[in-house]
């Protein structure tokens, strides 16, 4: 899976010693925020000192992160893990707003695209005509 965004947090790496092999390990922790209309945040890890040095992820960078999602059970509870295996810094920042379409290059079969909203309708002159709905009979209060 891949996701593109901006690194908004570089957290303290986790360190430990493997109980199986006795060797030390380190795991970098980062938070990426998407640049969508409604931004989402993704917490991910980079396992190993060699990968942390290779990726060299810095605060504020815009990148695409390729990651794996895995779940594990611990004492009857399940936990998700998101681990990055590749980062790509050759990412263009997403445009904030779409460029306006020229009237001569209309989409959808050549129909021109209006550039302004239509003017609001004039208010009715009669006060009784302003009511959108009037009950027809006693007890009838539905507008349809």
GROMACS elastic network, one bead per residue, 0.5 to 0.9 nm:
[ bonds ]
;  ai    aj funct       b0    kb
    1    65     6  0.82702   500
    1    66     6  0.55939   500
    1    67     6  0.55388   500
    1    68     6  0.65229   500
    1    69     6  0.83496   500
    2    64     6  0.65398   500
    2    65     6  0.55265   500
    2    67     6  0.62644   500
    2    68     6  0.88991   500
    3    32     6  0.88008   500
    3    34     6  0.75712   500
    3    42     6  0.88749   500
    3    63     6  0.83601   500
    3    64     6  0.54923   500
    3    65     6  0.55081   500
    3    66     6  0.67530   500
    3    67     6  0.83227   500
    4    32     6  0.81308   500
    4    33     6  0.81108   500
    4    34     6  0.60966   500
    4    35     6  0.77092   500
    4    62     6  0.73373   500
    4    63     6  0.56376   500
    4    65     6  0.63144   500
    4    66     6  0.89507   500
    4    91     6  0.80336   500
    5    32     6  0.58204   500
    5    33     6  0.51633   500
    5    35     6  0.57001   500
    5    36     6  0.87231   500
    5    41     6  0.88094   500
    5    61     6  0.82824   500
    5    62     6  0.55060   500
    5    63     6  0.58037   500
    5    64     6  0.65407   500
    5    65     6  0.82675   500
    5    93     6  0.86771   500
    6    31     6  0.84359   500
    6    32     6  0.53694   500
    6    33     6  0.52852   500
    6    34     6  0.64407   500
    6    35     6  0.73750   500
    6    59     6  0.81371   500
    6    60     6  0.58575   500
    6    61     6  0.55089   500
    6    63     6  0.64330   500
    6    64     6  0.87577   500
    7    10     6  0.74563   500
    7    30     6  0.71085   500
    7    31     6  0.58329   500
    7    33     6  0.63847   500
    7    57     6  0.79932   500
    7    58     6  0.71537   500
    7    59     6  0.53774   500
    7    60     6  0.50689   500
    7    61     6  0.54978   500
    7    62     6  0.65107   500
    7    63     6  0.78482   500
    8    30     6  0.78474   500
    8    31     6  0.57530   500
    8    32     6  0.57526   500
    8    33     6  0.64928   500
    8    41     6  0.88890   500
    8    59     6  0.59659   500
    8    60     6  0.59422   500
    8    61     6  0.82847   500
    9    29     6  0.84370   500
    9    30     6  0.56140   500
    9    32     6  0.72162   500
    9    58     6  0.87028   500
    9    59     6  0.62041   500
    9    60     6  0.82146   500
   10    13     6  0.86460   500
   10    28     6  0.80970   500
   10    29     6  0.63114   500
   10    31     6  0.66789   500
   10    57     6  0.80266   500
   10    58     6  0.71582   500
   10    59     6  0.62301   500
   11    28     6  0.72888   500
   11    29     6  0.52132   500
   11    30     6  0.57642   500
   11    31     6  0.79878   500
   12    28     6  0.70314   500
   12    29     6  0.66448   500
   12    30     6  0.87600   500
   13    26     6  0.66032   500
   13    27     6  0.53975   500
   13    29     6  0.57283   500
   13    30     6  0.89781   500
   13    45     6  0.88991   500
   14    25     6  0.83421   500
   14    26     6  0.56710   500
   14    27     6  0.51041   500
   14    28     6  0.65224   500
   14    29     6  0.76335   500
   15    24     6  0.73799   500
   15    25     6  0.57264   500
   15    27     6  0.63925   500
   15    28     6  0.88688   500
   16    23     6  0.84907   500
   16    24     6  0.56897   500
   16    25     6  0.54483   500
   16    26     6  0.65950   500
   16    27     6  0.89359   500
   17    20     6  0.88256   500
   17    21     6  0.82528   500
   17    22     6  0.57822   500
   17    23     6  0.55016   500
   17    25     6  0.59884   500
   17    26     6  0.88248   500
   18    21     6  0.54952   500
   18    23     6  0.54376   500
   18    24     6  0.62055   500
   18    25     6  0.70897   500
   19    22     6  0.55212   500
   19    23     6  0.81118   500
   20    23     6  0.83673   500
   21    24     6  0.88190   500
   25    47     6  0.80075   500
   25    48     6  0.63620   500
   25    49     6  0.75398   500
   26    46     6  0.86884   500
   26    47     6  0.63976   500
   26    48     6  0.53739   500
   26    49     6  0.59759   500
   26    52     6  0.88173   500
   27    45     6  0.63531   500
   27    46     6  0.55902   500
   27    48     6  0.57506   500
   27    49     6  0.73114   500
   27    52     6  0.78576   500
   28    44     6  0.84477   500
   28    45     6  0.54511   500
   28    46     6  0.50199   500
   28    47     6  0.64120   500
   28    48     6  0.78144   500
   28    49     6  0.82396   500
   28    52     6  0.65453   500
   29    43     6  0.73026   500
   29    44     6  0.60213   500
   29    46     6  0.65871   500
   29    47     6  0.88811   500
   30    42     6  0.82697   500
   30    43     6  0.58145   500
   30    44     6  0.55432   500
   30    45     6  0.62507   500
   30    46     6  0.82072   500
   30    57     6  0.83624   500
   30    59     6  0.89779   500
   31    41     6  0.66138   500
   31    42     6  0.55398   500
   31    44     6  0.63518   500
   31    45     6  0.88015   500
   32    40     6  0.82628   500
   32    41     6  0.56054   500
   32    42     6  0.51897   500
   32    43     6  0.65190   500
   32    44     6  0.78643   500
   32    62     6  0.88001   500
   32    63     6  0.88842   500
   32    65     6  0.88481   500
   33    36     6  0.89110   500
   33    39     6  0.62502   500
   33    40     6  0.55356   500
   33    42     6  0.63704   500
   33    43     6  0.89665   500
   34    37     6  0.88849   500
   34    38     6  0.82590   500
   34    39     6  0.50286   500
   34    40     6  0.53632   500
   34    41     6  0.64604   500
   34    42     6  0.82113   500
   35    38     6  0.77352   500
   35    39     6  0.56045   500
   35    40     6  0.79716   500
   35    93     6  0.83745   500
   35    94     6  0.70653   500
   35    96     6  0.89954   500
   36    39     6  0.50088   500
   36    40     6  0.77126   500
   36    94     6  0.83798   500
   37    96     6  0.89060   500
   42    82     6  0.85252   500
   43    81     6  0.89423   500
   43    82     6  0.71521   500
   44    67     6  0.81096   500
   44    81     6  0.75152   500
   44    83     6  0.55809   500
   44    84     6  0.65583   500
   45    81     6  0.80202   500
   45    82     6  0.62919   500
   45    84     6  0.60603   500
   46    49     6  0.85714   500
   46    51     6  0.67524   500
   46    52     6  0.61958   500
   46    55     6  0.86549   500
   46    82     6  0.88709   500
   46    83     6  0.58285   500
   46    84     6  0.54262   500
   46    85     6  0.71785   500
   47    50     6  0.84906   500
   47    51     6  0.67438   500
   47    52     6  0.71611   500
   47    83     6  0.72479   500
   47    84     6  0.79274   500
   47    85     6  0.85366   500
   48    51     6  0.54634   500
   48    52     6  0.62378   500
   48    53     6  0.86836   500
   49    52     6  0.50348   500
   49    53     6  0.61083   500
   49    54     6  0.84884   500
   50    53     6  0.52184   500
   50    54     6  0.60569   500
   50    55     6  0.86201   500
   51    55     6  0.58804   500
   51    56     6  0.81323   500
   51    85     6  0.82332   500
   51    86     6  0.89229   500
   52    55     6  0.53442   500
   52    56     6  0.57773   500
   52    57     6  0.75087   500
   53    56     6  0.50800   500
   53    57     6  0.83985   500
   54    57     6  0.87276   500
   55    86     6  0.77624   500
   55    87     6  0.66786   500
   55    88     6  0.89783   500
   57    61     6  0.74170   500
   57    87     6  0.86772   500
   58    61     6  0.59685   500
   61    89     6  0.79113   500
   62    88     6  0.89513   500
   62    89     6  0.66487   500
   62    90     6  0.86597   500
   62    91     6  0.68757   500
   62    92     6  0.82490   500
   62    93     6  0.73667   500
   63    87     6  0.66176   500
   63    88     6  0.55426   500
   63    90     6  0.70717   500
   63    91     6  0.58987   500
   63    92     6  0.87591   500
   64    86     6  0.83860   500
   64    87     6  0.56927   500
   64    88     6  0.50725   500
   64    89     6  0.65814   500
   64    90     6  0.81354   500
   64    91     6  0.69017   500
   65    84     6  0.64602   500
   65    85     6  0.78445   500
   65    86     6  0.60347   500
   65    88     6  0.65017   500
   65    89     6  0.88748   500
   66    83     6  0.85472   500
   66    84     6  0.56837   500
   66    85     6  0.59702   500
   66    86     6  0.51261   500
   66    87     6  0.61537   500
   66    88     6  0.82531   500
   67    82     6  0.64360   500
   67    83     6  0.53562   500
   67    85     6  0.56002   500
   67    86     6  0.70872   500
   67    87     6  0.88520   500
   68    81     6  0.80590   500
   68    82     6  0.57519   500
   68    83     6  0.54139   500
   68    84     6  0.64441   500
   68    85     6  0.74867   500
   69    80     6  0.68780   500
   69    81     6  0.56619   500
   69    83     6  0.66000   500
   69    84     6  0.89802   500
   70    79     6  0.83938   500
   70    80     6  0.57235   500
   70    81     6  0.51947   500
   70    82     6  0.66052   500
   70    83     6  0.81960   500
   71    78     6  0.65405   500
   71    79     6  0.54133   500
   71    81     6  0.59582   500
   71    82     6  0.88447   500
   72    77     6  0.82833   500
   72    78     6  0.55382   500
   72    79     6  0.54472   500
   72    80     6  0.66130   500
   72    81     6  0.79012   500
   73    76     6  0.61781   500
   73    77     6  0.54505   500
   73    79     6  0.63589   500
   74    77     6  0.53468   500
   74    78     6  0.63011   500
   74    79     6  0.76465   500
   75    78     6  0.83872   500
   84    87     6  0.75083   500
   88    91     6  0.70856   500
   89    92     6  0.88429   500
   91    94     6  0.87950   500
   92    95     6  0.87768   500
   93    96     6  0.88067   500
   94    97     6  0.89123   500
   95    98     6  0.68512   500
   95    99     6  0.89907   500
   97   100     6  0.89399   500
   98   101     6  0.88671   500
  100   115     6  0.89171   500
  101   104     6  0.84135   500
  101   105     6  0.67447   500
  101   106     6  0.70710   500
  101   107     6  0.85260   500
  101   113     6  0.78342   500
  102   105     6  0.54581   500
  102   106     6  0.69777   500
  102   113     6  0.83346   500
  103   106     6  0.56918   500
  103   112     6  0.58692   500
  103   113     6  0.61981   500
  103   114     6  0.80041   500
  103   115     6  0.83064   500
  104   110     6  0.84051   500
  104   112     6  0.73271   500
  105   110     6  0.75277   500
  105   112     6  0.79932   500
  105   113     6  0.89058   500
  106   109     6  0.75032   500
  106   110     6  0.51764   500
  106   111     6  0.59579   500
  106   112     6  0.51727   500
  106   113     6  0.60412   500
  107   110     6  0.58474   500
  107   111     6  0.68494   500
  107   112     6  0.76313   500
  107   113     6  0.76882   500
  108   111     6  0.64858   500
  108   112     6  0.88891   500
  110   113     6  0.88966   500
  114   117     6  0.73742   500
  114   118     6  0.88694   500
  116   119     6  0.87735   500
  117   120     6  0.88377   500
  118   121     6  0.89039   500
  119   122     6  0.89672   500
  120   123     6  0.89500   500
  121   124     6  0.89472   500
  122   125     6  0.88287   500
  123   126     6  0.89308   500
  123   130     6  0.77203   500
  124   127     6  0.72974   500
  124   128     6  0.89453   500
  124   129     6  0.64549   500
  124   130     6  0.60376   500
  125   128     6  0.89603   500
  125   129     6  0.77131   500
  125   130     6  0.80971   500
  126   129     6  0.52723   500
  126   130     6  0.67499   500
  127   130     6  0.53707   500
  127   131     6  0.75695   500
  128   131     6  0.59064   500
  129   132     6  0.75120   500
  130   133     6  0.88816   500
  131   134     6  0.69730   500
  132   143     6  0.87206   500
  133   141     6  0.89677   500
  133   142     6  0.88029   500
  133   143     6  0.61536   500
  134   141     6  0.80390   500
  134   143     6  0.78552   500
  135   138     6  0.72909   500
  135   139     6  0.79836   500
  135   140     6  0.57369   500
  135   141     6  0.54553   500
  135   142     6  0.74576   500
  135   143     6  0.76178   500
  136   139     6  0.87758   500
  136   140     6  0.64904   500
  136   141     6  0.80274   500
  137   140     6  0.55178   500
  137   141     6  0.83112   500
  138   141     6  0.81720   500
  140   143     6  0.86629   500
  141   144     6  0.88826   500
